[in-house]
Structure formats: structure tokens, C-alpha cells
């Protein structure tokens, strides 16, 4: 079974018609395609958990509806999507899941119709039990152990004795549910179960890191506890050693399926002499006659055990730092791609002169810009001054346009008079050449240095002659037409019609109609 089924396409179309983007994204993430949920759908759902106007109960109910499907692929991918949102989504989701009375009731799930239905149904039942236990742990302690603060001043290292004895069994139950997944390398045969195993691997690292810090705190306080507390603490420590062995087997499977060995932490166990010292201290509190260790021996044994467990915690911290750095690099890559898209939309209609002008301005501001150095040479590299912004003048080669200098070529062809050759364009208005790689130049603008320089070829002019030699454009300058001088008033002689027969000089408006009466 590969690709989206007709049922998936119909369901996505129905959600598109109803306008439910969340339901459509859930449907897209949980298709019948035998591969893990696509990252773009998971990222969209994570974004939805951070939006205050999105209904978290509606999102959770949509995921629960997908687990009611009869196909193991859809159910498995619905669980994977829920787990991914619990890890990377807003805490509101896991709070809502913890508040529900029931989550995934898949203890009897079985897909008999598919090729791998029987095998995958077993892992679905185990996986659903772990997710239920993860939500139950959050309900009991109101904190996600995989996200809590770690270190010397972390939550588990600063916890009191009473609270520590109550919290560590909860972590043990969640870790037991995770390690019960029990997948062998030959059973991780498809993209769906591989996606689930990767999420479980990341949870196991973080969960055991919190478990390890709690045990360190427990050991440091052990010799100051009361008898009942020492008994509970000793039982917790014995279970811790057993789970460390099971976790090492789980990590061996992770190494065999292709996970980088550098991503797998080293588990350093405490010396066996520590267990003997703990048992002897409890026996002394119960009144039994045992060989009591000296204070110096007991302190050195305890320090050795704490040092070994602390080194294990340091390896877990390196894993978290590496994953955090990887997430930061992915975020920077997405931001870089967004910048390129914005600049591409900005420069898509830009002319060559405008582009060079922008490079000149940027070069004046940032002289180290790689693409600007290809358009505008640095000072001292050339005797020519740097490119100046274009002047508001047009230059036209009239000889080439009107054919005054056109001469018959060797093959008898000539340029028709009155028509300009196709290559004659107005200076400063030519669009960018087709050989300019716009995305490359835009990537350079956002900070990536190019491996090849951008150069603009010279413009070819067909100027006539036998050898069709290249010539530059004529430098005929088009200036504004001279303005006519303002009109001046003129004097006119008008004969006076009065009986005195005297001549009178009169200033007449230049727009008046002159008439002469004899």
C-alpha cells in the first residue's frame, strides 16, 4: 500500500469545503501512505497549538477519531502525530489530554486485513499504553519529565526527600511503558514504525536523564534518611539499576537501525560496592548485626557513585544541546528561504540600472557585500569612479535608427530605412539579461557569498559596414526644448479721431485687437 488512497483525498476535500483547516491537516498527516507523517503537516499542527483561538479539545478529538480507523497505518500515524504534538507543541495539549478520563483505548486493536496488520497491531497497543502513561504522569505531578529543567539547580536535584520518593516511581512507570515497546531491528521495516521509534528514542534519553538526576539526589540524602525512607530509597535504587540495563539494550537497537553513535549517550553504572554500603546502612537501622563501614569508606564510595552517574547526566546534556542546535539551524534555514522569497518578489520587475543603483547604495553602506563588488569595484581597484545613479536622460543612436549610416553588407542585405534594429533600446530602460540568475543574486544579497561573479555583457549594436563591427551608442544628448521668451508689450500709433487732430501715444495690451481708423 503506497500513496494516498481515494478515501484520504475525499476526506481532505470534504474538510476543505467545510473550511476546517485543522481537520484537513490531521487527515493529511494520517493518510494510508506507509510512511511517517509529513513534516509540513506536523509543523502546521504545532503552530495551531500555539494559537489562542484554536480549540485544543477539537484538535484532540480529531486525532482520537482517526484512531478509530480500521487500518493500522492510519491509527499508528494518529498516535505518532499525537506524540509529536505532546513533545513539541504547546503545553495546553498535554494538559487537556491529562484531564481526560480516557485517552487511547486500543488494548484490543487488531488489523486482520493488511499485510503487516498482525505485527504492527502489537506495536500499536504498546505505543498507545506509553502515551496513556505519559499523560497520566503529567496528571500526577503536573510536569512533563522530558521538558523539566535539569542540572545542579534542576527540579530533580533540588527536590525534597518526601517528594522525591513519591516522584521517582512515577518516572519508573513511564519508563517501563516506553521500554515495553521492545522493537527488534528486523521489525523496524517501514517508515511508520521507524517514526514512532525515533520519538521513543528521544523520550527515553530525556526521561532517563530526569530519572538519573533524581537517583543522584536520592543517594546524596540516603544516609540522612529515616528507616522507612531508606527502605523505599534502596528499593528505588535497585529498580534503577535494572532499568539502566534495559535501556542499554534499547539503545543498542537504536544503534543497529542507523542512529548515529554520537547521538547515543554512554551509560556509566555506579560501582557495586555502593549497593553493599546501602544495604549495610539499612540493616544497621533495623538493628541487625552487620559489619559497619567507616565514614571515610562510605563517603568515598558515595562520591564515586555520584561521579559516575553525573558523567551519564553530562552525556544526556550534550544530546539536548545538539538537538537544540539542530533546531536552531533549521529555523535559520527557513528564515533564509523566506528572505530569498521576499527579495525575489521585490527584484522580479527591476531594471538593470535600478539593480546596479541598488548595489551601489548597498556598497556605500556595506563595502563587503559580495554581489556589490561584482557590480561596483572597490576603491583603488580601477581608475574609473564607482557607478553613479543613472541620470534622467535618454540616449538614442539616430544614425542607427534612421539608417543614415547603413551600408550594404557582403551578402547584399541592408537595414531598412526608418526601422531600428531589434537590439537598439533606450539606455537605462533595458530589462535585466536572461543569463542573470536572479535567485543566485538574491541569495548573495541575504549573506551567502557567490562562487561566481555576476557580469553584464556589453550591448551589441548593428551599425552597418562590411564586418558588422560593434560600436557604442551615440552620445547625442536630449535636453529640454528652449522656452520662448515672455511676450513684451509693444507701442502702437493710434490716430486720434478727436477734432483737435493731435496724435496721441497710447499703450495697448498685446492681446487687444488693433484697428486703424483713417
Secondary structure, 3 states (H helix, E strand, C coil): CCCCCHHHHHHHHHHHHHCCHHHHHHHHHCCCCCCCCCHHHHHHHHHHHCCCCCCHHHHHHHHHHHCCCCCHHHHHHHHHHHHHHHHHCCHHHHHHHHHCCCCCCCCCCCCCCCCCHHHHHHHHHHHHHHHHHHHHHHHHHCCCCCCCCCCCCCCCCCCCHHHHHHHHHHHHHHHHHHHCCCCCHHHCCCHHHHHHHHHHHHHHHHHHHHHHHHHHHHHHCHHHCCHHHHHHHHHHHHHHHHHHHHHHHHHHHHHHCCCCHHHCCCCCCCCHHHHHHHHHHHHHHCCCCCCCCCHHHHHHHHHHHHHHHHHHHHHHHHHHHHHHHHHHHHHHHHHHHHHHHHHHHHHCCCEHHHHHHHHHHHHHHCCCCHHHHHHCCCCCCCCCCCCCCCCCCCCCCHHHHHCCCCCCCCCCCCCCCCCCCCCCCCCCCCECCCCCCHHHHHHHHCCCCCCCCCCCCCCCCCCCCCCCCCCCCCCCCCCCCCCCCCCCCCEEEECCCCCCCCCEEEECCCCCCCCCCC
